[in-house]
């Protein structure tokens, strides 16, 4: 990016505005790609923990902390600087999850679910992907409907609905 900024400066100083605008476009593209990569990383963490919950039918404090953090970070990163629009709109998540994240999350989760009892192909057959999508949408929708202040409590309300959620909230086994 440093070279791009040097080139941008030189283009402006030399009054080559078309070149400068092309560099600005390139920088914007690089920035958006980096942001989408961040969102993908947090989304993968969310899905891994939802897969573990779906298969193991339990919820741990560690998993809830990871889910909560992933959702909070997705909200923060997804909101553009203007605070009015998003990098991924609410109706774009399904394609993003299915095309960018789902299979990688299943592969990574296979190392953790039931201490690695399934390889990624076996786990891919067992995971209810429709349910996984619906559950992830519940959390992702919260990022559009809640402020950063109210979001943690809204996340907890969805966590309680997951398998093992009642035991988790009541701190039982």
C-alpha positions as CSV (number, residue, x, y, z in Angstrom):
1,X,0.0,0.0,0.0
2,X,2.9,2.3,0.6
3,X,3.9,2.2,-3.1
4,X,0.3,3.0,-4.1
5,X,0.3,6.1,-1.8
6,X,3.6,7.2,-3.3
7,X,2.2,6.7,-6.8
8,X,-0.9,8.6,-5.9
9,X,1.0,11.5,-4.6
10,X,3.2,11.7,-7.7
11,X,0.1,11.4,-10.0
12,X,-1.5,14.3,-8.2
13,X,1.6,16.4,-8.2
14,X,2.1,15.7,-11.9
15,X,-1.6,16.5,-12.5
16,X,-2.3,13.0,-13.9
17,X,-5.7,12.9,-12.3
18,X,-7.0,9.8,-14.3
19,X,-4.0,7.8,-12.9
20,X,-4.7,9.2,-9.5
21,X,-8.3,8.1,-9.6
22,X,-7.3,4.6,-10.8
23,X,-5.0,4.3,-7.8
24,X,-7.8,5.5,-5.5
25,X,-10.0,2.8,-7.0
26,X,-7.3,0.2,-6.4
27,X,-6.8,1.3,-2.8
28,X,-10.6,1.1,-2.2
29,X,-10.6,-2.4,-3.6
30,X,-7.7,-3.5,-1.4
31,X,-9.4,-2.0,1.7
32,X,-12.7,-3.8,0.9
33,X,-11.0,-7.1,0.4
34,X,-9.2,-6.8,3.7
35,X,-12.5,-6.0,5.5
36,X,-14.3,-8.9,3.9
37,X,-11.3,-11.2,4.9
38,X,-11.8,-10.0,8.5
39,X,-15.6,-10.6,8.4
40,X,-14.9,-14.1,6.9
41,X,-12.5,-14.9,9.8
42,X,-15.0,-13.9,12.5
43,X,-17.8,-15.7,10.6
44,X,-15.8,-18.9,10.5
45,X,-15.3,-18.7,14.3
46,X,-19.1,-18.3,14.7
47,X,-19.9,-21.2,12.4
48,X,-17.3,-23.5,14.0
49,X,-18.8,-23.0,17.4
50,X,-22.4,-23.3,16.1
51,X,-21.4,-26.6,14.5
52,X,-19.9,-27.9,17.7
53,X,-23.1,-26.9,19.5
54,X,-25.3,-28.5,16.9
55,X,-23.4,-31.9,17.0
56,X,-22.5,-32.1,20.7
57,X,-25.9,-30.6,21.9
58,X,-24.1,-28.6,24.6
59,X,-22.9,-25.1,25.2
60,X,-19.8,-24.1,27.1
61,X,-18.7,-20.8,28.5
62,X,-15.8,-20.7,26.1
63,X,-18.0,-21.4,23.1
64,X,-20.5,-18.6,24.1
65,X,-17.6,-16.2,24.6
66,X,-16.3,-17.0,21.1
67,X,-19.8,-16.7,19.6
68,X,-20.4,-13.4,21.3
69,X,-17.0,-12.0,20.3
70,X,-17.4,-13.1,16.7
71,X,-20.9,-11.4,16.4
72,X,-19.7,-8.2,18.1
73,X,-16.6,-8.0,15.8
74,X,-18.7,-8.7,12.7
75,X,-21.0,-5.8,13.6
76,X,-18.0,-3.5,14.1
77,X,-16.2,-4.5,10.9
78,X,-19.2,-4.8,8.7
79,X,-20.5,-1.2,9.4
80,X,-19.0,1.2,6.9
81,X,-17.4,4.5,8.0
82,X,-20.5,6.4,7.2
83,X,-22.3,4.4,9.9
84,X,-25.3,4.0,7.6
85,X,-24.3,1.2,5.2
86,X,-22.7,-2.2,5.4
87,X,-20.0,-4.2,3.4
88,X,-22.4,-7.2,3.6
89,X,-26.1,-6.4,3.5
90,X,-28.5,-8.5,5.5
91,X,-29.7,-10.3,2.3
92,X,-26.2,-11.2,1.2
93,X,-25.2,-13.5,4.1
94,X,-26.4,-16.8,2.6
95,X,-24.3,-16.5,-0.5
96,X,-21.3,-15.3,1.5
97,X,-21.6,-18.2,4.0
98,X,-22.2,-20.9,1.4
99,X,-19.6,-19.7,-1.1
100,X,-16.9,-18.4,1.2
101,X,-17.1,-19.9,4.7
102,X,-19.2,-23.0,5.2
103,X,-16.9,-25.8,4.0
104,X,-13.8,-24.2,5.6
105,X,-15.7,-24.0,8.9
106,X,-16.8,-27.6,8.7
107,X,-13.2,-28.7,7.9
108,X,-11.9,-26.7,10.9
109,X,-14.7,-27.9,13.2
110,X,-13.9,-31.5,12.4
111,X,-10.7,-31.2,14.4
112,X,-12.7,-30.1,17.5
113,X,-16.2,-31.7,17.4
114,X,-16.2,-34.7,19.8
115,X,-12.4,-34.4,20.0
116,X,-11.9,-35.0,16.2
117,X,-14.2,-38.1,16.0
118,X,-15.2,-37.2,12.4
119,X,-13.1,-36.1,9.4
120,X,-14.3,-33.1,7.5
121,X,-16.2,-35.2,4.9
122,X,-18.0,-37.2,7.6
123,X,-18.9,-34.0,9.5
124,X,-20.1,-32.4,6.3
125,X,-22.6,-35.2,5.9
126,X,-23.8,-34.9,9.6
127,X,-24.1,-31.1,9.9
128,X,-27.6,-29.8,9.2
129,X,-26.5,-27.0,7.0
130,X,-30.0,-25.5,6.7
131,X,-30.2,-25.3,10.5
132,X,-26.7,-23.9,10.7
133,X,-27.6,-21.2,8.2
134,X,-30.8,-20.3,10.1
135,X,-29.0,-20.1,13.4
136,X,-26.2,-18.0,12.0
137,X,-28.8,-15.7,10.5
138,X,-30.3,-15.2,13.9
139,X,-27.0,-13.9,15.2
140,X,-26.1,-11.9,12.1
141,X,-29.6,-10.2,12.0
142,X,-28.9,-8.9,15.5
143,X,-26.0,-6.9,14.2
144,X,-28.4,-4.8,12.1
145,X,-31.1,-4.4,14.7
146,X,-29.1,-3.7,17.9
147,X,-26.6,-1.1,19.0
148,X,-23.3,-2.1,20.4
149,X,-24.7,-1.5,23.8
150,X,-27.7,-3.8,23.5
151,X,-26.1,-6.4,21.3
152,X,-24.5,-8.6,24.1
153,X,-27.8,-9.1,25.8
154,X,-29.5,-9.9,22.5
155,X,-26.8,-12.4,21.7
156,X,-27.4,-14.1,25.1
157,X,-31.1,-14.4,24.4
158,X,-30.3,-16.3,21.2
159,X,-27.6,-18.4,23.0
160,X,-30.2,-19.6,25.5
161,X,-32.3,-21.0,22.7
162,X,-29.4,-23.2,21.4
163,X,-29.0,-26.9,22.5
164,X,-27.6,-26.7,26.1
165,X,-28.5,-23.0,26.3
166,X,-30.7,-23.4,29.4
167,X,-27.9,-25.3,31.2
168,X,-25.4,-22.7,30.2
169,X,-27.4,-19.7,31.4
170,X,-28.2,-21.5,34.7
171,X,-24.6,-22.7,35.0
172,X,-25.5,-26.4,35.1
173,X,-23.3,-29.2,33.8
